[in-house]
Amino acid sequence: MIRKLIWILLCIFSLSASLQAQSRGSVTVVANSKIDQIMESYALLMSQNPGIEGYRILIFSDSGNYSKNAALNAKEEFEKRFPDIDAYIFFEEPNYKVRVGNFRSRLEAERCLHKISNIYSNTIIVPDFIEFPKLAIEQDANED
């Protein structure tokens, strides 16, 4: 009987202690004012350069009179075959180039390269400045 009473009192005490630990309070953050300045300059920098260092796959490169049209055709063909992978045209004098994907790591790029290598044989992985990955919220908004 005494053990049951002690057990019940112990349970009530632990329950009341946990309820007190969940009470609301206030938090005061003390920070250096330079942190705000750094965050503002970082936000400005990121708005001017919206992207990160990563990798893309070069699937086409050509120079000459009709290289722009050939690059547009290569991009269009790639987008038809792989609609889930973004394709980009770049002009680096004197070549038009088509690069595909926004890969944060070389391993991601190699997986994609393996996927497309049976169609595009002369491809290489190149370091590039890529777009930020799309957030789930952005993808849902694009689907609507």
C-alpha positions in Angstrom: 0.0 0.0 0.0 2.8 2.4 0.9 4.6 1.5 -2.3 1.6 2.3 -4.3 1.2 5.7 -2.6 4.9 6.5 -3.1 4.6 5.5 -6.8 1.5 7.7 -7.3 3.2 10.7 -5.6 6.3 10.2 -7.7 4.2 10.1 -10.9 2.3 13.3 -9.9 5.6 15.1 -9.0 7.2 14.2 -12.3 4.1 15.2 -14.2 4.0 18.6 -12.5 7.7 19.1 -13.1 7.3 18.4 -16.8 4.4 20.8 -17.0 6.4 23.6 -15.4 9.3 23.0 -17.8 6.9 23.6 -20.7 5.8 27.1 -19.5 6.5 30.0 -21.9 9.3 32.5 -21.4 11.2 35.1 -23.2 14.6 35.0 -24.9 16.9 38.0 -25.3 19.5 37.8 -28.1 22.6 39.8 -27.6 24.6 40.1 -30.8 27.2 42.3 -32.3 25.9 45.0 -34.7 28.4 43.9 -37.4 26.5 40.7 -37.8 23.5 42.7 -39.3 25.9 44.5 -41.6 27.4 41.2 -42.8 24.0 39.7 -43.4 22.9 42.7 -45.4 26.0 42.6 -47.6 25.6 38.8 -48.1 21.9 39.3 -49.1 23.0 42.0 -51.6 25.7 39.8 -53.0 23.3 36.8 -53.3 20.7 39.0 -55.1 23.3 40.0 -57.7 24.6 36.5 -58.2 21.7 34.1 -57.6 23.5 30.8 -57.7 26.3 28.6 -56.3 29.3 26.8 -57.6 28.5 23.4 -59.0 28.7 21.3 -62.2 27.0 21.0 -65.6 27.4 18.5 -68.5 28.6 19.9 -71.8 26.7 18.1 -74.5 27.4 20.4 -77.5 30.1 22.9 -78.6 30.5 24.3 -82.1 31.8 27.3 -84.0 31.0 28.5 -87.4 28.2 30.1 -89.4 25.4 27.9 -88.3 26.6 27.1 -84.8 23.9 29.1 -83.0 21.1 27.3 -84.9 22.8 24.0 -84.2 23.1 24.8 -80.5 19.4 25.8 -80.4 18.5 22.5 -82.0 20.7 20.5 -79.6 19.1 22.2 -76.6 15.5 21.6 -78.0 16.3 18.0 -78.7 17.7 17.5 -75.2 14.7 19.1 -73.5 12.4 16.8 -75.4 14.3 13.7 -74.3 15.0 14.8 -70.8 12.3 17.3 -69.7 13.3 17.1 -66.1 16.8 18.4 -66.7 17.4 22.1 -67.4 19.5 23.0 -70.5 21.4 26.3 -71.2 23.0 27.8 -74.2 26.3 29.8 -73.7 28.3 31.8 -76.1 32.0 31.8 -75.4 33.7 33.3 -78.4 33.9 31.7 -81.0 31.8 28.7 -79.7 28.2 28.1 -78.9 27.8 25.6 -76.1 24.9 23.7 -74.6 25.3 22.7 -71.0 22.7 20.7 -69.0 21.8 20.3 -65.4 22.4 22.0 -62.1 24.5 19.6 -60.1 25.9 20.5 -56.7 28.4 17.7 -56.6 30.5 15.9 -59.3 28.8 12.7 -58.2 25.4 14.0 -59.1 26.7 15.1 -62.5 28.3 11.7 -63.1 25.0 9.9 -62.4 23.3 12.1 -65.0 26.2 11.6 -67.4 25.7 7.9 -67.1 22.0 8.3 -67.8 22.5 10.4 -71.0 25.8 8.8 -72.3 24.0 6.3 -74.6 22.5 9.2 -76.5 25.2 11.9 -76.1 28.6 10.3 -76.5 31.0 13.3 -76.5 30.0 14.8 -73.2 32.1 16.1 -70.3 31.4 17.4 -66.8 32.4 21.0 -66.4 32.5 23.2 -63.3 29.9 26.1 -63.6 27.9 28.6 -61.6 24.6 26.9 -61.2 21.1 28.0 -60.1 19.9 27.3 -56.6 18.0 24.1 -56.3 14.2 24.6 -56.5 12.4 24.5 -53.2 9.3 22.3 -52.8 7.1 25.5 -52.5 8.5 26.8 -55.9 7.9 23.5 -57.6 4.3 23.3 -56.3 3.6 26.9 -57.5 5.1 26.0 -61.0 2.8 23.0 -61.3 -0.4 25.1 -60.6 
